[in-house]
Amino acid sequence: MKKRTTGMRAYRFKENPEELRFARAWNKIGESLLPHALDDRPEQGGFPPPKPSDRDYLVSATLIQWLGSPMGQSFLESLGYKKS
């Protein structure tokens, strides 16, 4: 995995493959998506988007991985999302 898109809890991948699945999905798009997701200038169309800090990448990757955890899955299910 790319270091920039790997969260703080990568050691849990072995025991929780769903977290790894979420992390891999973010790894594919996170580096290109995050600058646009953090752009607070919608009136300018977001071009060029701001450059996220290393901390921004770490926090976003950690949060996305957390969505694959049992607690994250419970959160998603409370919103009506359920793994099929």
N, CA, C and O atoms as a GROMACS GRO file, in nm:
protein
  336
    1MET      N    1   0.083  -0.119   0.000
    1MET     CA    2   0.000   0.000   0.000
    1MET      C    3   0.087   0.125   0.000
    1MET      O    4   0.197   0.126   0.055
    2LYS      N    5   0.036   0.228  -0.061
    2LYS     CA    6   0.107   0.356  -0.060
    2LYS      C    7   0.105   0.411   0.082
    2LYS      O    8   0.003   0.405   0.151
    3LYS      N    9   0.217   0.463   0.124
    3LYS     CA   10   0.226   0.516   0.259
    3LYS      C   11   0.128   0.631   0.282
    3LYS      O   12   0.069   0.640   0.390
    4ARG      N   13   0.111   0.718   0.185
    4ARG     CA   14   0.025   0.834   0.204
    4ARG      C   15  -0.121   0.797   0.226
    4ARG      O   16  -0.195   0.873   0.289
    5THR      N   17  -0.162   0.684   0.177
    5THR     CA   18  -0.302   0.647   0.191
    5THR      C   19  -0.322   0.529   0.286
    5THR      O   20  -0.422   0.458   0.277
    6THR      N   21  -0.226   0.508   0.374
    6THR     CA   22  -0.237   0.402   0.475
    6THR      C   23  -0.263   0.468   0.609
    6THR      O   24  -0.194   0.563   0.648
    7GLY      N   25  -0.362   0.418   0.680
    7GLY     CA   26  -0.400   0.475   0.809
    7GLY      C   27  -0.312   0.430   0.924
    7GLY      O   28  -0.215   0.357   0.905
    8MET      N   29  -0.348   0.476   1.043
    8MET     CA   30  -0.268   0.450   1.163
    8MET      C   31  -0.285   0.309   1.218
    8MET      O   32  -0.207   0.268   1.304
    9ARG      N   33  -0.382   0.235   1.172
    9ARG     CA   34  -0.410   0.103   1.230
    9ARG      C   35  -0.391  -0.012   1.130
    9ARG      O   36  -0.463  -0.111   1.136
   10ALA      N   37  -0.296   0.002   1.041
   10ALA     CA   38  -0.273  -0.100   0.938
   10ALA      C   39  -0.240  -0.237   0.998
   10ALA      O   40  -0.260  -0.339   0.933
   11TYR      N   41  -0.192  -0.239   1.121
   11TYR     CA   42  -0.159  -0.366   1.186
   11TYR      C   43  -0.285  -0.453   1.205
   11TYR      O   44  -0.273  -0.573   1.229
   12ARG      N   45  -0.403  -0.394   1.196
   12ARG     CA   46  -0.527  -0.471   1.215
   12ARG      C   47  -0.573  -0.543   1.090
   12ARG      O   48  -0.668  -0.621   1.095
   13PHE      N   49  -0.509  -0.519   0.977
   13PHE     CA   50  -0.553  -0.580   0.851
   13PHE      C   51  -0.556  -0.732   0.860
   13PHE      O   52  -0.648  -0.796   0.807
   14LYS      N   53  -0.459  -0.790   0.925
   14LYS     CA   54  -0.449  -0.936   0.932
   14LYS      C   55  -0.572  -0.997   1.001
   14LYS      O   56  -0.621  -1.102   0.960
   15GLU      N   57  -0.619  -0.930   1.104
   15GLU     CA   58  -0.732  -0.983   1.180
   15GLU      C   59  -0.868  -0.935   1.131
   15GLU      O   60  -0.971  -0.992   1.166
   16ASN      N   61  -0.869  -0.831   1.049
   16ASN     CA   62  -0.996  -0.778   1.002
   16ASN      C   63  -0.987  -0.748   0.852
   16ASN      O   64  -0.953  -0.636   0.812
   17PRO      N   65  -1.016  -0.847   0.770
   17PRO     CA   66  -1.005  -0.829   0.626
   17PRO      C   67  -1.098  -0.722   0.569
   17PRO      O   68  -1.070  -0.668   0.462
   18GLU      N   69  -1.205  -0.690   0.638
   18GLU     CA   70  -1.295  -0.586   0.588
   18GLU      C   71  -1.228  -0.448   0.597
   18GLU      O   72  -1.247  -0.364   0.510
   19GLU      N   73  -1.150  -0.427   0.702
   19GLU     CA   74  -1.074  -0.302   0.712
   19GLU      C   75  -0.973  -0.294   0.598
   19GLU      O   76  -0.954  -0.187   0.540
   20LEU      N   77  -0.911  -0.404   0.566
   20LEU     CA   78  -0.816  -0.408   0.455
   20LEU      C   79  -0.887  -0.378   0.324
   20LEU      O   80  -0.833  -0.308   0.238
   21ARG      N   81  -1.006  -0.430   0.307
   21ARG     CA   82  -1.084  -0.404   0.185
   21ARG      C   83  -1.114  -0.254   0.170
   21ARG      O   84  -1.099  -0.198   0.062
   22PHE      N   85  -1.156  -0.192   0.277
   22PHE     CA   86  -1.184  -0.048   0.275
   22PHE      C   87  -1.055   0.030   0.248
   22PHE      O   88  -1.055   0.124   0.169
   23ALA      N   89  -0.947  -0.009   0.312
   23ALA     CA   90  -0.819   0.060   0.295
   23ALA      C   91  -0.770   0.046   0.150
   23ALA      O   92  -0.718   0.143   0.093
   24ARG      N   93  -0.785  -0.070   0.093
   24ARG     CA   94  -0.742  -0.089  -0.047
   24ARG      C   95  -0.826  -0.004  -0.143
   24ARG      O   96  -0.773   0.052  -0.239
   25ALA      N   97  -0.954   0.006  -0.116
   25ALA     CA   98  -1.039   0.089  -0.201
   25ALA      C   99  -0.996   0.235  -0.192
   25ALA      O  100  -0.989   0.305  -0.293
   26TRP      N  101  -0.966   0.281  -0.070
   26TRP     CA  102  -0.920   0.420  -0.053
   26TRP      C  103  -0.782   0.439  -0.116
   26TRP      O  104  -0.753   0.544  -0.172
   27ASN      N  105  -0.700   0.336  -0.107
   27ASN     CA  106  -0.567   0.343  -0.165
   27ASN      C  107  -0.574   0.369  -0.315
   27ASN      O  108  -0.485   0.434  -0.371
   28LYS      N  109  -0.677   0.320  -0.380
   28LYS     CA  110  -0.692   0.339  -0.525
   28LYS      C  111  -0.732   0.481  -0.562
   28LYS      O  112  -0.695   0.530  -0.669
   29ILE      N  113  -0.808   0.548  -0.475
   29ILE     CA  114  -0.860   0.680  -0.513
   29ILE      C  115  -0.824   0.793  -0.419
   29ILE      O  116  -0.839   0.910  -0.454
   30GLY      N  117  -0.777   0.760  -0.300
   30GLY     CA  118  -0.756   0.862  -0.197
   30GLY      C  119  -0.663   0.974  -0.234
   30GLY      O  120  -0.692   1.091  -0.207
   31GLU      N  121  -0.552   0.940  -0.295
   31GLU     CA  122  -0.453   1.044  -0.324
   31GLU      C  123  -0.506   1.146  -0.426
   31GLU      O  124  -0.472   1.264  -0.419
   32SER      N  125  -0.587   1.100  -0.520
   32SER     CA  126  -0.642   1.194  -0.618
   32SER      C  127  -0.773   1.258  -0.571
   32SER      O  128  -0.804   1.369  -0.612
   33LEU      N  129  -0.848   1.189  -0.486
   33LEU     CA  130  -0.977   1.241  -0.440
   33LEU      C  131  -0.965   1.340  -0.325
   33LEU      O  132  -1.038   1.438  -0.320
   34LEU      N  133  -0.874   1.314  -0.233
   34LEU     CA  134  -0.867   1.394  -0.112
   34LEU      C  135  -0.847   1.544  -0.138
   34LEU      O  136  -0.912   1.625  -0.072
   35PRO      N  137  -0.761   1.584  -0.231
   35PRO     CA  138  -0.748   1.728  -0.255
   35PRO      C  139  -0.881   1.795  -0.291
   35PRO      O  140  -0.908   1.907  -0.247
   36HIS      N  141  -0.963   1.728  -0.368
   36HIS     CA  142  -1.093   1.784  -0.407
   36HIS      C  143  -1.192   1.779  -0.291
   36HIS      O  144  -1.273   1.870  -0.274
   37ALA      N  145  -1.186   1.672  -0.211
   37ALA     CA  146  -1.277   1.659  -0.097
   37ALA      C  147  -1.251   1.768   0.007
   37ALA      O  148  -1.344   1.810   0.077
   38LEU      N  149  -1.128   1.813   0.018
   38LEU     CA  150  -1.093   1.915   0.117
   38LEU      C  151  -1.099   2.058   0.063
   38LEU      O  152  -1.076   2.153   0.137
   39ASP      N  153  -1.130   2.071  -0.063
   39ASP     CA  154  -1.135   2.205  -0.123
   39ASP      C  155  -1.256   2.281  -0.071
   39ASP      O  156  -1.370   2.238  -0.089
   40ASP      N  157  -1.231   2.393  -0.007
   40ASP     CA  158  -1.341   2.472   0.047
   40ASP      C  159  -1.374   2.592  -0.042
   40ASP      O  160  -1.432   2.691   0.004
   41ARG      N  161  -1.336   2.583  -0.169
   41ARG     CA  162  -1.362   2.692  -0.263
   41ARG      C  163  -1.453   2.645  -0.378
   41ARG      O  164  -1.412   2.651  -0.494
   42PRO      N  165  -1.573   2.600  -0.348
   42PRO     CA  166  -1.659   2.548  -0.454
   42PRO      C  167  -1.691   2.651  -0.562
   42PRO      O  168  -1.715   2.615  -0.677
   43GLU      N  169  -1.692   2.778  -0.524
   43GLU     CA  170  -1.723   2.881  -0.623
   43GLU      C  171  -1.615   2.892  -0.729
   43GLU      O  172  -1.640   2.948  -0.836
   44GLN      N  173  -1.495   2.841  -0.701
   44GLN     CA  174  -1.386   2.847  -0.799
   44GLN      C  175  -1.375   2.717  -0.879
   44GLN      O  176  -1.290   2.706  -0.967
   45GLY      N  177  -1.459   2.622  -0.850
   45GLY     CA  178  -1.454   2.496  -0.922
   45GLY      C  179  -1.345   2.402  -0.874
   45GLY      O  180  -1.332   2.291  -0.925
   46GLY      N  181  -1.268   2.445  -0.777
   46GLY     CA  182  -1.168   2.357  -0.717
   46GLY      C  183  -1.046   2.328  -0.801
   46GLY      O  184  -0.981   2.226  -0.780
   47PHE      N  185  -1.012   2.415  -0.896
   47PHE     CA  186  -0.893   2.391  -0.978
   47PHE      C  187  -0.797   2.508  -0.965
   47PHE      O  188  -0.839   2.622  -0.986
   48PRO      N  189  -0.675   2.486  -0.933
   48PRO     CA  190  -0.624   2.357  -0.886
   48PRO      C  191  -0.667   2.337  -0.740
   48PRO      O  192  -0.681   2.433  -0.665
   49PRO      N  193  -0.687   2.212  -0.702
   49PRO     CA  194  -0.727   2.186  -0.564
   49PRO      C  195  -0.609   2.210  -0.470
   49PRO      O  196  -0.493   2.205  -0.512
   50PRO      N  197  -0.638   2.235  -0.342
   50PRO     CA  198  -0.530   2.254  -0.246
   50PRO      C  199  -0.454   2.124  -0.223
   50PRO      O  200  -0.505   2.016  -0.250
   51LYS      N  201  -0.332   2.136  -0.176
   51LYS     CA  202  -0.252   2.017  -0.147
   51LYS      C  203  -0.274   1.976  -0.002
   51LYS      O  204  -0.244   2.052   0.089
   52PRO      N  205  -0.328   1.855   0.020
   52PRO     CA  206  -0.349   1.807   0.157
   52PRO      C  207  -0.214   1.786   0.226
   52PRO      O  208  -0.113   1.756   0.163
   53SER      N  209  -0.216   1.801   0.357
   53SER     CA  210  -0.096   1.775   0.436
   53SER      C  211  -0.083   1.624   0.457
   53SER      O  212  -0.177   1.548   0.432
   54ASP      N  213   0.033   1.582   0.502
   54ASP     CA  214   0.050   1.441   0.536
   54ASP      C  215  -0.050   1.400   0.643
   54ASP      O  216  -0.099   1.287   0.642
   55ARG      N  217  -0.079   1.489   0.735
   55ARG     CA  218  -0.177   1.462   0.841
   55ARG      C  219  -0.317   1.442   0.781
   55ARG      O  220  -0.390   1.354   0.825
   56ASP      N  221  -0.352   1.522   0.683
   56ASP     CA  222  -0.482   1.506   0.616
   56ASP      C  223  -0.492   1.366   0.556
   56ASP      O  224  -0.595   1.299   0.570
   57TYR      N  225  -0.386   1.322   0.489
   57TYR     CA  226  -0.387   1.188   0.430
   57TYR      C  227  -0.398   1.080   0.537
   57TYR      O  228  -0.472   0.983   0.521
   58LEU      N  229  -0.324   1.096   0.646
   58LEU     CA  230  -0.327   0.997   0.754
   58LEU      C  231  -0.465   0.989   0.818
   58LEU      O  232  -0.517   0.879   0.839
   59VAL      N  233  -0.524   1.103   0.848
   59VAL     CA  234  -0.656   1.104   0.912
   59VAL      C  235  -0.762   1.044   0.820
   59VAL      O  236  -0.844   0.964   0.864
   60SER      N  237  -0.761   1.083   0.694
   60SER     CA  238  -0.863   1.030   0.602
   60SER      C  239  -0.847   0.880   0.583
   60SER      O  240  -0.947   0.808   0.581
   61ALA      N  241  -0.725   0.831   0.569
   61ALA     CA  242  -0.703   0.687   0.551
   61ALA      C  243  -0.744   0.609   0.676
   61ALA      O  244  -0.800   0.500   0.666
   62THR      N  245  -0.718   0.666   0.792
   62THR     CA  246  -0.756   0.601   0.918
   62THR      C  247  -0.908   0.594   0.931
   62THR      O  248  -0.962   0.492   0.973
   63LEU      N  249  -0.976   0.702   0.896
   63LEU     CA  250  -1.122   0.704   0.904
   63LEU      C  251  -1.184   0.606   0.805
   63LEU      O  252  -1.278   0.534   0.840
   64ILE      N  253  -1.135   0.602   0.683
   64ILE     CA  254  -1.188   0.509   0.584
   64ILE      C  255  -1.166   0.365   0.630
   64ILE      O  256  -1.257   0.282   0.618
   65GLN      N  257  -1.049   0.336   0.683
   65GLN     CA  258  -1.023   0.200   0.734
   65GLN      C  259  -1.121   0.169   0.848
   65GLN      O  260  -1.173   0.058   0.855
   66TRP      N  261  -1.145   0.265   0.935
   66TRP     CA  262  -1.235   0.246   1.048
   66TRP      C  263  -1.375   0.205   1.001
   66TRP      O  264  -1.443   0.128   1.068
   67LEU      N  265  -1.418   0.256   0.886
   67LEU     CA  266  -1.550   0.219   0.834
   67LEU      C  267  -1.561   0.069   0.808
   67LEU      O  268  -1.671   0.015   0.807
   68GLY      N  269  -1.449   0.003   0.786
   68GLY     CA  270  -1.449  -0.141   0.766
   68GLY      C  271  -1.445  -0.220   0.896
   68GLY      O  272  -1.464  -0.342   0.895
   69SER      N  273  -1.420  -0.153   1.008
   69SER     CA  274  -1.415  -0.220   1.138
   69SER      C  275  -1.556  -0.257   1.183
   69SER      O  276  -1.654  -0.206   1.128
   70PRO      N  277  -1.568  -0.346   1.281
   70PRO     CA  278  -1.701  -0.378   1.332
   70PRO      C  279  -1.778  -0.253   1.378
   70PRO      O  280  -1.898  -0.242   1.353
   71MET      N  281  -1.709  -0.162   1.444
   71MET     CA  282  -1.775  -0.039   1.489
   71MET      C  283  -1.816   0.048   1.370
   71MET      O  284  -1.925   0.104   1.369
   72GLY      N  285  -1.729   0.058   1.272
   72GLY     CA  286  -1.760   0.135   1.151
   72GLY      C  287  -1.875   0.073   1.073
   72GLY      O  288  -1.961   0.144   1.020
   73GLN      N  289  -1.876  -0.060   1.066
   73GLN     CA  290  -1.984  -0.129   0.996
   73GLN      C  291  -2.117  -0.106   1.067
   73GLN      O  292  -2.220  -0.090   1.003
   74SER      N  293  -2.114  -0.103   1.200
   74SER     CA  294  -2.235  -0.075   1.278
   74SER      C  295  -2.284   0.067   1.249
   74SER      O  296  -2.404   0.090   1.235
   75PHE      N  297  -2.191   0.161   1.240
   75PHE     CA  298  -2.226   0.298   1.205
   75PHE      C  299  -2.293   0.303   1.068
   75PHE      O  300  -2.398   0.365   1.052
   76LEU      N  301  -2.233   0.238   0.969
   76LEU     CA  302  -2.290   0.237   0.834
   76LEU      C  303  -2.428   0.171   0.833
   76LEU      O  304  -2.519   0.219   0.765
   77GLU      N  305  -2.444   0.061   0.906
   77GLU     CA  306  -2.574  -0.007   0.912
   77GLU      C  307  -2.679   0.082   0.976
   77GLU      O  308  -2.796   0.077   0.937
   78SER      N  309  -2.640   0.165   1.074
   78SER     CA  310  -2.737   0.255   1.136
   78SER      C  311  -2.787   0.360   1.038
   78SER      O  312  -2.892   0.422   1.060
   79LEU      N  313  -2.713   0.380   0.930
   79LEU     CA  314  -2.754   0.473   0.825
   79LEU      C  315  -2.826   0.403   0.710
   79LEU      O  316  -2.869   0.467   0.614
   80GLY      N  317  -2.839   0.272   0.722
   80GLY     CA  318  -2.910   0.197   0.620
   80GLY      C  319  -2.820   0.124   0.520
   80GLY      O  320  -2.870   0.057   0.429
   81TYR      N  321  -2.689   0.135   0.537
   81TYR     CA  322  -2.596   0.065   0.448
   81TYR      C  323  -2.564  -0.071   0.508
   81TYR      O  324  -2.530  -0.082   0.626
   82LYS      N  325  -2.577  -0.174   0.427
   82LYS     CA  326  -2.551  -0.308   0.477
   82LYS      C  327  -2.471  -0.384   0.371
   82LYS      O  328  -2.501  -0.379   0.252
   83LYS      N  329  -2.369  -0.454   0.419
   83LYS     CA  330  -2.287  -0.536   0.329
   83LYS      C  331  -2.372  -0.650   0.276
   83LYS      O  332  -2.440  -0.720   0.351
   84SER      N  333  -2.366  -0.668   0.144
   84SER     CA  334  -2.447  -0.776   0.087
   84SER      C  335  -2.363  -0.900   0.062
   84SER      O  336  -2.414  -1.001   0.014
   0.00000   0.00000   0.00000
